[in-house]
Amino acid sequence: MSGAEHDFAAFVAARGTSLLRVAYLACGDATEAEDVLQTALERTYRNWDRVRRDSPEPYVRRAIINLSISRARRRAILSIIPVHSPPERAARVTDADLRHVLMEALRALPPRQRAVIVLRYWEDLSEQQTAEVLGCSAGTVKSQASKAMAKLRAAFGDEELEGVIRNAHA
């Protein structure tokens, strides 16, 4: 194994789980997330000599987001999926229930808004970092985040949304 191959393998071993989480949140489907991550890593490997000089993780994140948006467009998944209301508080609510409801709400968002929410709130990127990953302005990130959060608040309510995000992110 050459030095470049070893460096790439070490990068995937170190960051693979985190990148898979980004792919899953961006796609909303575990199988598709694996495919998207595999394709993103393949593209990264082909450009590894150039990518490894900079920070490779933002490159892979951007590839994941772009691939998930392209797949959503190609498959016409842009129609909004009805969001079920969250379980009643009186009933015993598990973290798995909350994650399920949140994933349904995320799937209902358009791909660009979903990407902004994933990068800003799960990956804790700044508006500027998110804009760089998505190849847009910070203003676009703010606008997309605002629209997405409004849709999520409509589905959950303000306090409920904070709890769902906090529990799902943990």
N, C-alpha and C positions, 0 to 999 in steps of 0.2 A: 504494500500500500504506500503510495507516494505521500509526501508531506501535505499536499493540498487535499487529497482524499481523507487523510487522517484528521486534518483540521475540520473538514466538512462533517465527518462522522462525529467528531467531538461536539460540534455545534448542534447537530441534530439530537444527540444524546442529552445535551444540557438543556435545550430549549424546546424539544419536541412536544412535550406535554402541554406547555403553555401555548405553543402555536396551534396545537390541536384544539384547545379550548377556544381560541380566537376563531378558528375555522368553524367549530360547532356553533358558536354563538352567531357567527355571520350567516351560516346556512340554515341552522335550525334542525338539522338532520345529521345523525351520527355517521351514517354511511357516506353521505355526500361530503361531510366535513373531512373524512379520511381521504376521499378522492381529491378534494380541493387541496388539502395539505400536500398530498403526494405530488400533484401537478406543480404546486408552488415550489416544493423542494427540488423537483426535477429541473425547473427553470433556474432556480438558484444554483444548482450544481453546475449547469452548463455555463453559467456566468461567474463561477466561484472565484476565479482569479481576480476579477474586477470587484466583485461584491465583498470579499473578505477584507479588502483594504479599508473599506468603510465599515460601518456597523451592519452586519448582515440581517439582523432581526427586523429592522424597519423595512428592508427590501422584501423579506418573506411576508411580513404582515400586509404590505401593500399588494403583493401578488395574491394573497389569500382573499383580500377584500375585492380586488378587481375580478378575480375568478368567480367568486360567489355572486357578484352583481351580474356578470356576464351570463352565468348559468341561470340565474333567475329570469333575466330578460329572454334568454333563449327558450326557456320552458314556460314562459308566460305565467310565472308564479306571482305576478304583480297584483292579482286580485286579492282583496282583503278577506282573510279567513275569519269567520265569526269568533269572537273571544267570549269564552264562558266567564261568568262572574266568579270571583274567587270564593272558596268555601267559607261558610259562616264561621265566625269566631267562636261561637258556642260549641261547635263541633271540634273535635281534636284535629288540628291542622298540623301536618308534618312538613318538614322542609321539602320533601319530595313533591308534595301537593303544590306548594308555593312555586317550586322550580318549574313544574309542569305548566301551571297557569302563566308564569312569566314567559316560558318558551313559546306558548301559544300566542301571547301578546306580541312577542318579538317577531314571530313568523308573520304576523299580520302587518307589520310595518314594511314599507317599501325598502328594497335592499340598501339604498344609500343611507336612509335614516337608521336602519338597523346597524349598519357599519359604524355610523357616528356613535350610537349608544354603546356598542361593544367596545370601541376604542376609547371613548371618554370615560365610561363608568366601570368597565371591567378591567381594561388594561391601564387605567389611570393616566392616559396620555393628556397632555395639555391641548388646548384648542389649536395652537400652532403645530404641535406634533401630529395631531389628527389630520389637520389640513395638509401637511406634508405627505402623510401616508396616502391620503385620498386624492392628492393632486388638485386641491381646490384652495380657496381662500379661507381664512379664519372666520370671516363673516358667513360664508356658506355653512361652515361647521356649526356656528351658533344658530343659524336659521334652521338647519336640519335637526339639530338637537332640540330646539324649542318645539318644532312641529311634532317630533317623535315623543317628547315628554308629554305634550298636550294629549296625544292619543293614548299614551299609557296611563296618564292621570284620569282620563275619561273612563278607562277600563277598570281602574283600581281605586281612584281617589288619592289625594295627596299623602295622607298618613299611611295608608295601606301600601302605596307604591314604594315609599321609603323602606318599609319593613320587608317587602318582597325582595327588593334589590339587595338590601343588607343581608338577608338570609340566603338568597341565591348565590351571592358573591362569596359568602363565607366558606 
